[in-house]
């Protein structure tokens, strides 16, 4: 577990030197002594694309000079083989095994849990040449949408950063990923959108002492304490309250859950109805009266007891899942994870895996230099880091100066990376820092 920058220096040297060379021999990527060893290739691809996400083979060859090797663009292209894909897959797995941790005392609400784990999936279209590996969803032309992949990520929000990453075909449902069913420590909290909603899975987490918070999924069967089915809207309206908070049973298996509902303002409810109608019209569907009525309420299901979280705190924590959307924005906008050159399968897969590994390594640097993504702008700092990866490789190859250099780099990042407090739309860290002073529905545009 990485907990300080000196440990990060040691891990980077191990991962991108001795372990990379060992893995290259194991997958038969390198079978005899040559310039492009496993370590040089890993450093060139991972850090070269971190420095310039749109780098050409010529620019990667220039970047290899930082690792002390003079190679041609053709030499790099010739090494992008199926063995390189396997090599980068194994190196990514090795990196994820290390883990990272930076304790943060500024977010007291999160400290009530043994970790706060958010799950989500983003998509990436791929060249048609990869349709056999990652079948697509199809498109308006025979060539469009023939290939694509889903990238599922687990992000721990209280101090561990990126915990795990998994790739699968774009047709794969969120719950079909193994990562979606990963075991979590007792006392931890799981946040995920409705694509991850499964009553059997939530019941299993509940039995294991793992907490969850999720948006309410429409049309669920709800059962009251007397064992009677009830309709959600009728039940909420019958209470005559603006806030409803109580335990119910959900589904045919009667999974116990705490239902937390807040009546929205007329303006907020109108905005929800407009968005719902627009989405349904795009799909050529009609909107039911029940769904329109539900737009007047913000409804959450959780198993967190009320002595641990109040009603408003449940909503605030549920909204933290949006931090993964911001991380995906960083992946794609800064890291160009959704872009790549060429259509040769090994070339495309190598670039995708190298960029993913780069995002994991960059996450270590940002977490240990700054802190959690809630309190610091990883997006802004990742842009600033793009000018410094070449020097990191030079220090890595040089040996003993890497730890000192990482500390200096951290001090530079801290000068401008902290998120500022906001009055009109409070930032996510404000929701978990001073929850009593803020309106949870004005915190973010998206729930």
C-alpha positions, 0 to 999 in steps of 0.5 A, a space after each residue: 500500500 502506497 502511503 507517501 511519495 518516497 514509497 511511490 518512487 520505489 514502486 515506480 522504479 520496481 514496476 517500470 524497471 525490474 517487474 516490466 523486464 521480468 513480465 516481458 520475458 514471461 510473455 515472450 515479448 523480449 527473448 534476447 538482449 535488445 534496445 527496446 527492453 520491457 522496461 524501456 517499452 513500458 516507460 515509453 508507451 505509458 509516460 509518453 502518452 501521458 505527456 502527449 496523449 496524441 503522440 505519434 510513433 515519431 514522438 514516442 521514439 523521441 520520448 524514448 530518449 528520456 529512458 536513455 534509448 535511441 530507437 526508430 518509430 518503426 522499431 516501436 511499431 514492430 513491437 506493438 504485437 499480441 505479446 505487447 497487449 498481454 504484457 501491458 495487461 499484466 503490468 496494469 494488473 500488477 499496478 492495481 495490486 499495489 493500492 494507494 492510501 492518503 488519509 484525509 481529515 477534512 471530510 468528517 462525514 466519510 470517516 463514518 465508513 470503512 471506505 466509500 467505494 463508487 462504481 461506474 462504467 464509461 464506453 469507448 468506440 473502437 476500430 472495426 478491426 476489433 469487432 471480434 474482440 469487442 463487438 459493438 452496438 452497431 450504427 447508422 452505417 455498416 462500418 459504424 459501431 462495429 466495435 467498442 468496449 466498456 471501462 468499469 472503474 471503482 474509485 474510493 473517495 475517502 483516501 484510496 483513489 482508483 482501486 480497480 479497472 476492468 475492460 469488457 465488450 461494450 455490450 456487457 451490462 454493468 452487472 456482468 463485469 466481475 468488478 461490479 460484484 467485488 467484495 468490499 470490507 465490512 462497514 464500507 459504503 457502496 455508491 453506484 447508479 441504477 445500472 448496478 442495481 440488483 436486489 440479490 447483490 444488495 441483499 448479499 452486501 447487507 448480509 456482509 455488513 456493507 452499506 449501500 446508497 442508491 437511487 430508487 428504481 421505478 416499479 419496484 415492489 414495495 412492502 410495508 411493515 404490515 406485509 402489505 404492498 403499497 404504491 410509492 406515490 400514494 404512500 408519499 402523498 398520504 404521509 403529508 410530509 415533505 421528508 419521508 424516512 422509514 424502513 420497507 421491504 423491497 422485491 419478492 425476496 423482501 429485501 430490507 431497505 430504508 426509503 428516504 424521500 424529499 419533496 422537491 420544489 416546484 421549479 426542480 420538479 418541473 426541470 425533472 419532468 422536462 428532462 424525462 419527457 425529452 429523453 422519452 421522446 428521443 426514444 419514441 416513448 410516452 411518459 406515464 402519469 406515475 413517472 411524471 408524479 415521481 418527478 416531484 420527489 427525490 427518492 433513495 434506497 439505502 441500508 445505512 441506519 438512521 443513527 449513522 446517517 440523517 436523511 439529508 446526509 444520505 442524499 449528500 453521499 449519494 451524489 458523490 457518485 458523480 465524482 466518477 463522471 468527472 474522473 471519466 472526463 479527465 480520462 477522455 478530455 486530458 488523457 484522450 482515452 477515447 482516442 487513438 491512431 491506426 486500426 491495427 488491433 494490437 496497436 489500438 489495444 496497446 495504446 488503450 492499455 498503456 493510457 489506462 495504466 498511465 491514468 492509474 499511475 497518475 492517480 497515485 501521484 495526484 492522491 499522494 501529492 494532494 489528497 482525495 479527488 473530492 477536495 482537489 482538482 485532479 482534472 486541473 492538475 493532470 493538465 499541469 502534469 503533462 509537461 513533467 512526465 519526461 523529467 519523471 522518466 529521466 529521474 526514474 532511470 537516473 535512480 536516487 533522485 526520484 523521491 526528492 523530485 516527486 516531493 518538489 513536484 507535489 509542492 508545485 501541484 498544491 499551489 493551484 490544485 485545491 478546489 475553492 468553496 462555492 456559494 451558489 453550487 457547493 462543491 462535493 467536498 463541502 457537502 461532506 465537510 459542513 453538511 448542516 449548512 448546505 442545500 443538497 439539491 443545489 450541490 450538483 446539476 446531476 443526482 
